[in-house]
């Protein structure tokens, strides 16, 4: 009977077969343990020297099968182990891998780990991180599908820069120029006119000259857009539901991975607290003596101060900052009707780091023409986008979550690259 490593305790007294890789052989004073790794976890077999004969001159990473009788063992992975194992070699490996995978943590610098990510990702800790990444996407999808949202997939080759800026990847597209999409913003807004409530999980590309611990040139964006809202506070309600849904899904499906990584689940108030941008700057001045009033944006230090305040004041690892100045928001952002200098938009801070940007969008065709003119942008490259508004769009809004940054903050990782499968940054295109 072929089983997964995580299923071993279900088959006490039975003979089963594990398929996987040789994770390591431990020799402890005459008792040998063959540690097998598959795509789900680890299991061990108690082996004699004779049992180990097929592994002579082979090293970790050898692909094999191990057949044996399942016996309860409290100290073994998953509470059981194989006795009297029969080992069969599928793919023999004689060369030591570039990274040691059988230790609790990978003892390597970040560049070395990323250079050899095809091997490093086999380590149990790396597996756990990447399973939590997958769990976050599952929770995101399930939460929105339960609310009547339709999943879409939009083009990643586009004719104009989504945000209207210069930080885009240009490429030749037959006889013309194209760009890698900075976000699915235009298309998800268009699709509000089709399905009303849409979401997407997909890659986005930012040619921003950032070489920091929280920026990637390509990352996974989890986007939401929906219609018939009153203002950005309606969007914030859905943000909170999605975050809670993601964390619930991870808690249920990746509990063992969270335990392995010693992750602390976020503290959440009954409702995520919010503070207006102007009030946030005044608060920073009062608490820290740093006069940031009048600045058009929050610095990373400002965000950390606000995160600490939300934790102390509300017991919340999440804080909405609303009403950012229009000068720092894209042209499609809806201004605050009561104070057009500020916007009907928000950021969600998670443990003092910006996680989500969102808000209400313009929905009147004439407002878009005026906004493009004010931004100094031509109308022609946006013709298809503008057509959606020319023929009727409801008041709508949305948001986007950076998947890798979410996982980085959730697990307390020191670098967002550790939450990416094969990260891309200013200096990395391989592996």
Secondary structure as UniProt FT lines:
FT   STRAND          2..3
FT   HELIX           5..11
FT   TURN            12..13
FT   STRAND          15..28
FT   TURN            29..30
FT   STRAND          31..37
FT   STRAND          42..47
FT   TURN            49..50
FT   HELIX           51..55
FT   TURN            56..57
FT   TURN            60..61
FT   STRAND          63..72
FT   TURN            74..75
FT   HELIX           77..79
FT   STRAND          80..91
FT   HELIX           110..115
FT   HELIX           117..120
FT   TURN            121..122
FT   HELIX           124..145
FT   TURN            146..148
FT   STRAND          150..151
FT   STRAND          157..158
FT   TURN            162..163
FT   STRAND          170..173
FT   TURN            174..175
FT   STRAND          176..180
FT   HELIX           185..195
FT   STRAND          197..205
FT   TURN            213..214
FT   STRAND          218..227
FT   HELIX           232..253
FT   HELIX           255..260
FT   TURN            261..262
FT   STRAND          273..276
FT   HELIX           277..288
FT   TURN            293..294
FT   HELIX           300..314
FT   STRAND          318..322
FT   HELIX           326..328
FT   TURN            331..332
FT   STRAND          335..336
FT   TURN            337..338
FT   STRAND          339..343
FT   STRAND          345..350
FT   TURN            351..352
FT   STRAND          353..361
FT   HELIX           365..375
FT   HELIX           380..382
FT   HELIX           383..390
FT   STRAND          396..402
FT   HELIX           403..411
FT   HELIX           416..419
FT   STRAND          424..425
FT   TURN            426..427
//
